[in-house]
Amino acid sequence: MNLHDYKILLVDDEETLREMVSGFLQRAGFLHVTAAGSCREAEAQFAKVSPHLVLLDVMLPDGDGFSLLKRLRESSEVPVIFLSARDEDENRLRGLGLGADDYITKPFLPEELILRVTAVLKRVYRVKDVREEETIALGSCLVDLGSGVVYRNRDEKDERDGAKAGNVDAEVTLTAKEYAIIQKLAQERGRIVTIDALCDAVWQEGNFGYEKTLVVHIRRLREKIEVDPSHPQHLLTVRGLGYRLV
């Protein structure tokens, strides 16, 4: 597994902050983020999704993050990073003393959050950083799996020099679902990936019924990586089976 395959549980009582942090993580390539707004909801989601990392607020409406961490530690050694507006040394030491892996004080920069999350996952699971992944050359387009950006219409000199953003007509960003699709196809490059396998990569559990939605995302992805999306040269349909990337 690579970093973008890992599941993150975000626990915070502020809905706006949950949406903002989820967006940070997904744009950085962490595609599987589950949010909870209370201790009770967090414990239910923890049991349901079995996250690989928990981002945990200290102050929650039905308890506090310290007590919740104690309960989680009774059955799991999952890494935990506290997100707290409380910057007192006592609280920081208390959280770390209970077994938290890191402690970030609000407000924080998105880049700091991503670096801390990446560092903890790499240390605990010894996995490869998504930003260390290869790029994919598709004709005049270059897909950077590290940044989730497609560089369109490179000229021949850029291609020879290996430049990512030299002479380009446009740089377009992949959505989280588009990223999940092309990442799965890239893993099986040249081979057929079934519709079920792609749906599972994008929607995980409970992927039944997403086939038509997948077609929409495939079409939008082709608009970003193909010169002529109506006559694709790289993201090919294998009728009745699925898709393959060439």
KAMO-V372927 format. One record per helix or strand of 2 or more residues. SS is the DSSP state (helix for helix, strand for strand). FROM is the first residue (numbers start at 0). TO is the last residue. If there is no record, write none. Layout:
{{SS | FROM | TO} {SS | FROM | TO}}
//
This chain:
{{helix | 2 | 4} {strand | 6 | 10} {helix | 14 | 26} {strand | 31 | 35} {helix | 38 | 48} {strand | 52 | 56} {strand | 58 | 59} {strand | 62 | 63} {helix | 64 | 72} {strand | 78 | 83} {helix | 88 | 96} {strand | 101 | 104} {helix | 109 | 124} {helix | 129 | 131} {strand | 134 | 137} {strand | 140 | 143} {strand | 148 | 151} {helix | 155 | 160} {strand | 169 | 172} {helix | 175 | 186} {strand | 192 | 193} {helix | 194 | 202} {helix | 210 | 224} {helix | 228 | 230} {strand | 234 | 237} {strand | 241 | 244}}
//
